[in-house]
Amino acid sequence: MNFCYKCGATIENENQKFCINCGANLTEREEKQTENSNIDFDSIYAGLDDSSKLSKIMDDYEKLFESGLYKEALNLIDYALEIDPNNDEILNDKANALSNLDENDAALLYYRKSLDINPRNPNTLTNLGYNYYKLGKYDLAIETFDEALAIDPNYFNALNNKAATLHKLGLYEESIQVHRKILTKNPKHVHSLINISATYFEMGKYKDALKFIDRALIVEPYNQVALQNKNEILKMIN
């Protein structure tokens, strides 16, 4: 499983050109992974107290991460950890950067460190579940998503990724049930509408697939993934 460089949403199809969650063009991202280990962060953030310094560092980290500059983000987050080594959010952010660099075993270590400090953070639990998915540990992924949902039953990222994992395991009806739960809370959730449609398509239920892809296109008429999927559905119906 890959993730959108802009919003972090799951990208299940390696040939997918657009993020179905935020619409980012996945083909236009430039690979700008340059080393910056020699940057003098003390000089850059000089004159700030630790609290202000961490706030500025995290703002800069988010900009780097959202731009897909994960190595640079990782170096910066290491500097933040020198200031506050037991901050569970910063440990989670380091794990996210490692995960996006496909350093999945190292990411697991830092997700677990974060959860040792704050075991009831649904965001960190969901991110850990992502990582298990990437490693092909689907049962552990579902177990971890369920831990997040036990804390916050409506945590959309956990629901989305649990549904994706169930789909991967071929548990289509269970996957659809999870997406329907999301749609109960947010009937215009395009990600779930597209994924339910895709699941019905794989089950050979093309009319159901068409119904949900049309609902997605009502919300986002120019969603490229939805438009491409609708073409495939119509080919099977015709």
MIGU-101707 format. One record per residue: residue in three letters; x, y negated, z negated of N, C-alpha, C in turn. Coordinates in steps of 0.1 Angstrom, whole numbers, plus 2048, in hexadecimal, padded with zeros to 3 digits. Layout:
! MIGU-101707
ALAXYZXYZXYZ
...
This chain:
! MIGU-101707
MET80880C8008008008008097F4800
ASN8067EA80980D7DD8098037D3804
PHE8087C78028007BC7FC8027AF805
CYS7F77A78057F879B80D802791806
TYR80B78B80E81578280880E776802
LYS8027728067FC7668027F37687F6
CYS7EA7727F67E17737EB7E37807E2
GLY7EC7897E77EF7957E07E57A17E2
ALA7DB79F7EB7D17A97ED7D77B67F3
THR7D17C17F17D67CD7F77D57CD806
ILE7DF7D280D7DF7D381B7E17E281E
GLU7D67E98217D67F78227DB7FC830
ASN7D97F483A7DD7F88487E97F184C
GLU7F47F884E8017F28518007EA85E
ASN7F67ED8677F57E58737EB7DA872
GLN7E67D78667DD7CD8647E37BF866
LYS7DD7B786E7E27AA8727DE79E869
PHE7D27A08627CD79685A7C979B84C
CYS7CB7948427C67978347B7796834
ILE7B07A08307A279F83079D798823
ASN7A679581A7A278D80E7A377E810
CYS7AF77A8157B176B8177B2767825
GLY7B377182F7B476D83D7C276A842
ALA7CD76B8397DA76883D7DF771849
ASN7E676A8527EB77185E7F877985A
LEU7F778685980278E85480D78F85E
THR80B78C86A81578D87581E781875
GLU81A77686F82276A87082B767865
ARG82B77085B83476E850842770854
GLU84B76785185976885486076F849
GLU86A77784C87277E84287D77483E
LYS87B76E83288576482D88B768820
GLN88F77582089477A8138A3777812
THR8A676C80D8B476880C8B87687FD
GLU8C576B7FB8CA76C7ED8CC75E7E8
ASN8C875C7DB8CB74E7D58D07507C7
SER8D875A7C58DD75D7B78E77537B2
ASN8EC74B7BB8F67417B78F07347B4
ILE8E37327B48DD7267B18DF7227A3
ASP8E27167A08E37117928D670D78D
PHE8CE7167878C17137828C2709777
ASP8CC70A76E8CD7017638CE6F2768
SER8D46F07738D56E27788C76DE77E
ILE8C16E77858B46E478B8AA6E0781
TYR8AA6E777689F6E576B8A56DE75F
ALA8B06D67618B66CF7568AD6C4751
GLY8AD6C17448A66B773E8986BA73A
LEU8946C773C8876CC7388886D472B
ASP87E6D372287E6DC7178796EA71C
ASP87B6F471487870271986A70471E
SER8606FE7178526FF71B8506F9728
SER8556ED72A8536E673785B6ED742
LYS8676F273E8706F974886870574D
LEU86370D74485C719748850716751
SER84970C74E83D708756841704764
LYS84C6FD7658516F977385770577A
ILE85E70E77386371A77985872377F
MET84D72477784272D77B83B727787
ASP83A71A78783471379383C7167A0
ASP84971579E8527177A98527267AD
TYR85172E7A385173D7A68447407AF
GLU83973A7AB82D73D7B382E7387C1
LYS83572D7C48367287D183F7317D9
LEU84A7367D38537407DA84B74D7DD
PHE8447527D383D75E7D483375D7DF
GLU82B7537DF8207517E982674F7F7
SER83274B7F883974A80584075680A
GLY83F76180184576D80585476E802
LEU8597647FA8687647F886A76B7EA
TYR8697787EB8697807DE8767817D8
LYS8817817DF88E7827D98917757D2
GLU88E76A7D888F75D7D188775C7C5
ALA87A7617C68717617BB8777697AF
LEU87D7757B388277E7A988E7777A2
ASN8977707A98A276A7A289D75F799
LEU89375879D88D74D794886753788
ILE87F75E78A87876477E88376A774
ASP88E76E77989877377089D767767
TYR89E75B76D8A275076589874C75B
ALA88B74E75E88074C755881755749
LEU88576274C88676C742892769738
GLU89C76273D8A775E7348A2754729
ILE89874D72D89274372488874A71A
ASP88075372087575971887476871C
PRO87D77071687E77E71B872787717
ASN86A78270E85E78B70985178570E
ASN85177E71884477871E83E783727
ASP83278872482D79372C82978E739
GLU82478273B82177D74882D77C752
ILE83877774C844776754849784758
LEU84978D74F84D79B7528447A175D
ASN83779E75C82E7A276783279C774
ASP83578F77483978878084678E786
LYS84F79277D85B7987828587A6789
ALA84F7AD78384B7BA7888447B8796
ASN83C7AD7978357AB7A48407A87AF
ALA84A7A07AC85479D7B685B7AA7BA
LEU85F7B27B08667BF7B385D7C87BB
SER8507C97B88477D17C08467CD7CE
ASN8467BF7D18457BA7DE8527BC7E6
LEU85D7BF7DF86A7C27E586B7D17E6
ASP8607D97E38607E87E486A7EE7DA
GLU86D7E77CF8767EC7C586C7F17BA
ASN8657FC7BE8598007B685C8067A8
ASP86780D7A786B81379A86F808790
ALA8767FE7958797F378D86D7EB789
ALA8647EA7928577E378F84F7EA784
LEU84F7F77858487FF77A84E7FB76D
LEU85B7FA76C8617F875F85D7EA759
TYR85C7E07628587D375D8497D175A
TYR8417D97628337D975F8317DF751
ARG8387EA74E8377F074183C7E8736
LYS8477E073884C7D772E8417CC72B
SER83B7C77368317BD7348257C372B
LEU8217CF72F8167D572781A7DA719
ASP8267DC71782B7DE7098287D2700
ILE8297C67068267BA6FF8177B76FE
ASN8117B87098027B570A7FB7C1712
PRO7F77CB70B7F27D77117E47D5716
ARG7DD7CA7147D07C87187CE7BD723
ASN7D87BC72B7D87B27367D37B9743
PRO7C77B77477C27BE7537C97BB760
ASN7CF7AF7607D77AC76C7E37B476D
THR7EB7B67627F77BE7627F37CD765
LEU7E97D175F7E57DF7617E17E276F
THR7DA7D87757D77DA7847E37DA78C
ASN7EC7D17897F97D17918017DE78F
LEU8017E37838077F07818007FB78A
GLY7F37FA78A7EB8047927EF8037A1
TYR7F17F67A67F67F47B48037FC7B6
ASN80C7FA7AC8198007AE8188107AE
TYR80F8157A680D8247A68088287B4
TYR7FF8207B97FA8237C78058237D1
LYS80E8197D08198197DA8228257D9
LEU82382A7CD82B8367CB8248437CD
GLY8178427D281084E7D580A8557C9
LYS80A84E7BD8058547B17F784F7AF
TYR7EE8557B77E08507B87D88527AB
ASP7DA85D7A57D38607987D785678D
LEU7E485378C7E884A7837E383C786
ALA7E28397937DD82C7977CF82A793
ILE7C68347957B88337917B7832782
GLU7BF83A77B7BF83976C7C382B767
THR7CC82576E7D18187697C680D76D
PHE7C080E7797B580577C7AA807772
ASP7A781376E79C8157647A080F757
GLU7AD80F7537B18087477AE7F9748
ALA7B17F37537AE7E575579F7E2755
LEU7977EB75A7897E975B7827EC74D
ALA7897F47457847F57377857E872F
ILE78F7E07337907D372C7877C9733
ASP7877C974077E7BF7477777C7752
PRO76B7CB7507637D475A7617CD767
ASN7627C07687607B877476D7B377A
TYR7787B87777857B377C7867B878B
PHE7847AE7947827B27A278E7B97A8
ASN79A7B47A47A67BA7AA7A77C97A6
ALA7A47CC79A7A47DA7967997E279D
LEU78E7DD79F7837E37A67877E67B5
ASN78C7DB7BB7907DC7C979A7E77CB
ASN7A47E87C27AF7F17C47AB7FF7C0
LYS7A28007B679D80E7B37968137BF
ALA78D80B7C578680F7D178F8137DC
ALA79A80C7DE7A480F7E97AB81C7E6
THR7AE81F7D97B482B7D57AB8377D7
LEU79E8367D37948407D57938437E4
HIS7938397EC79283B7FB79E843800
LYS7AA83F7FB7B68467FF7B58557FC
LEU7AF8587F07AD8667EC7A286D7F3
GLY79B8667FC79086C80378386D7FB
LEU7838667F07778667E776E85A7EC
TYR76885C7F77628507FE75584B7F6
GLU74D8557F27418507EA7458487DE
GLU74F84D7D77538477CB7598397CE
SER7608387D976682B7DD75A8217E0
ILE7508267E774581D7EB73E8187DE
GLN73C8217D473681D7C873D8127C1
VAL74A8127C17528077BB7507FA7C3
HIS7517FB7D074F7EF7D87407EA7D6
ARG7377F27D47297EE7D27287E67C4
LYS7307EB7BB7307E37AE7357D57B0
ILE7407D47B87457C67BB73A7BE7C2
LEU7337C47CC7297BD7D371D7B97CB
THR71B7C07C07107BD7B77137AF7B0
LYS7207AD7AD7257A17A77277967B2
ASN72B79A7BD72E7907C872A7967D5
PRO71E7947DA71979A7E67207967F3
LYS72878B7F272F7867FD73E7897FD
HIS7427937F57507977F375479E800
VAL75B79780975E79C8167677A8816
HIS7717A880C77A7B480B7727C1809
SER7687C18007607CC7FD7577D0809
LEU7517C680F7497C881B7507CF826
ILE75C7CB8297647D18337687DF82F
ASN76C7E18237717EE81F7667F881E
ILE75A7F481A74E7FD81A74C801828
SER74C7F883174A7FB83F754805844
ALA76180284176C80B84576A819840
THR76581A83476382782D75782F834
TYR74C82883774182E83E74683284C
PHE74F82A85275482E86075B83B85F
GLU76483D85576B849854762855850
MET75785284A74D85D847744860853
GLY74685885E73E85A86A730854869
LYS72E84C85F72184585E722837864
TYR72183787172482B87971A81F877
LYS70D823875703819873705812866
ASP70881A85C70B81384F71780B850
ALA72181085772E80885972B7FA860
LEU7227FB86A71E7EF8717177E5868
LYS70E7EA85F7067E285770F7D984D
PHE7197E08487227D983E72C7D0846
ILE7317D385173A7CB8597327BE85D
ASP7267C086171E7B486571C7AA859
ARG71A7B084D7197A88417267A083E
ALA7317A784173E7A083F73F794849
LEU73B79685573C78C86073278185E
ILE72878385671F77885372676E84A
VAL72E77484073676C83774276583E
GLU74976D84675576884D75476C85B
PRO74E76486474B76887275876A87A
TYR76376487676F76587E77A76E877
ASN77577686D77F77F86778378A871
GLN79078987479679287F7957A187C
VAL7977A48707967B386C7877B786E
ALA77E7AF86A7707B386B76C7B487A
LEU7717AA88276D7AB8907737B7897
GLN7807BA8947867C689977F7D3895
ASN77B7D38887747DF8847677E188A
LYS7607D688C7537D68927547DC8A1
ASN75E7D88A87607DD8B57627EC8B5
GLU7697F18AB76C8008AA75E8078A7
ILE75780189E74A80789A7418088A6
LEU7407FD8AE7377FC8B973B8078C4
LYS7488098C574D8138CF7478218CB
MET7478248BE7428318B97338328BA
ILE72C8278B871D8278B97198288C8
ASN7208218D171D8228DF72282E8E6
